[in-house]
Amino acid sequence: MPITKINIGPVHPSTHGVLRLAVYLDGDTIERVEPHIGFLHRGVEKLAETRMYMQNHPYMEKLDYIAPMAYDEAYVSTVEKALGIEVKERAMYIRVILLELQRIASHLFFVGTIGNDLGQMFTLFMWTYMDRDKVLDLLQEATGSRMFYVNMRLGGLVSDLPPDFEKRTLETLEYIDNRVKEYEAFIEKNPVFHERMKNIGILTPEKAMDLGVTGPVLRASGVQYDVRKNSPYYIYDKLHFEMKILTRGDNFSRYKMRLLEMRESIRLIREAFKMMPEGDALGMPVKLRMPPTKNKEVWISREAPKGELMMYMVADDQKPYRLAIRSPNFVNLSAIVHMSKGLRLADLFATLGTLDLVMGCVDK
């Protein structure tokens, strides 16, 4: 039978954004997949080079609009490193708490949409969206916004946590913890979910490392790498952080990894609240004139919800001379070429969905 080429997209084929896949088929068996990107291109790195340091961080949040705070924090931390600004101790704890809440919100979005990618379980999608709203309520209380927060400032945050925030957060985490158990029971009693997910889209640890895949996708293949553990920042080395690992590297493992990570994030937040000191957490005002710096090269690495996020900056006096962003989504997308070979066409969408891509981050 001759090889047939079909186009999937440019639409939203199991991604949060616009992607085109050129798929080469032998019958309904995939011979090759070629991802075509660039439909959402926004030129953030070049834009950043034309604006002063603290005019840029709203742009960063638009890269991953499912977990925007992770990108804002990474950029502000890069500027802090370039300018030699120390983060206040209380602000470190608050940043970790907010970032882990953001991770939970991102993974809830994944769990809800993976059922849709399989063409079933719309109930799960509605459940996780409802529960994600409870997490967004907390982020809104802390930042004033539900989506694009822009609450990081050099050395700290725009504002400290509101009164009774700890109490409301711990109550919500207790609720989410119980709901994750319900998701698990609901999903894993479904035999179709097992058929569509287990032993499909396998990514071996060797291939994952060769491709530079990171985050839950990498750890689902059995590779023990998490920036929070391997190169800890803020207070992660003070917390009893347990890296979650699975070994099969299939679609089911990548789904399961998000559940495990939500539980670990809940535990980290609880521990951070117990250890958080009193004091000032406010950062420097935006209009502050930055200390002069010239041609200083810095980079930072962060464990964003979707994988390792890196930013490299050559600093100038008042704005970045150069900025380069290592997007976990861009790198993880390359894995679909290897994961999809030999699959049936219907399995492509679930496999792509388990990468949890956001195309704004790919087309940065």
MORADA-V881136 format. One record per helix or strand of 3 or more residues. SS is the DSSP state (~ for helix, > for strand). FROM is the first residue (numbers start at 1). TO is the last residue. Records with the same first field share a line. If there is no record, write none. Layout:
SS->FROM-TO / FROM-TO
This chain:
>->4-11 / 19-26 / 29-36 / 296-304 / 307-315 / 319-326
~->44-48 / 53-55 / 57-61 / 68-83 / 89-117 / 122-143 / 165-188 / 191-197 / 205-211 / 216-219 / 227-230 / 251-275 / 328-333 / 336-339 / 345-353 / 359-362
